[in-house]
């Protein structure tokens, strides 16, 4: 199951590479995504990472880039524990903080953060972390 969680993390690297600088400096990350042509490309990447077990999506909320994995199958407490363990890992933290830093540097917006949320079939949050680099 952890291998499936890593799919979402590998998607982040692809997403980070997919972004290019906007012609003018946006006010927020959300503005940048709305103004750029990258949104469709990024959603296609999210769709490719989705499986029969989990639907992957992303959106921006102000200066927060939110990655969501919503399970299409029933999950138990062991999955919730595994998700929390993965999200608390140093490698995962460094990956998401690196993505936030990259956006901060490229868009010159200093308060960009990345949030990762996993939900069950009913939309109940199983695990959620926000990564805010120092």
URUR-V223099 format. One record per helix or strand of 2 or more residues. SS is the DSSP state (h for helix, s for strand). FROM is the first residue (numbers start at 1). TO is the last residue. Records with the same first field share a line. If there is no record, write none. Layout:
SS->FROM-TO + FROM-TO
//
This chain:
h->2-18 + 29-35 + 38-49 + 77-88 + 90-107
s->54-61 + 64-71 + 113-119 + 125-131
//
